[in-house]
């Protein structure tokens, strides 16, 4: 498994309520996305940085989504270029399902 962390600076700070409204408007595009296991929308405490933490089955699945069209969507929606970091995710502890999942 791969975790992708996406962040982008916002042109002006937003509140948690504003972020929730915006994020709910884009959430459906990530449902049933091939290879995406989970997505967490995130907002910094000062409201100046937003993004997502994604858990993917593979880096290839992630890279299939993070293309030029996706980058253009983020730039248009949020006003800045997304920054992307990939991390290996060998084990996940899920306390909601009471599972420990190994990516190996």
Secondary structure by P-SEA (a helix, b strand, c coil): cbbbbbbbbbcccccaaaaaaaaaaacccccccccccbbbbbbccccccccbbbbbccaaaaaaaacaaaaaaaaaaccbbbbbbbbbbcbbbbccccbbbbcc
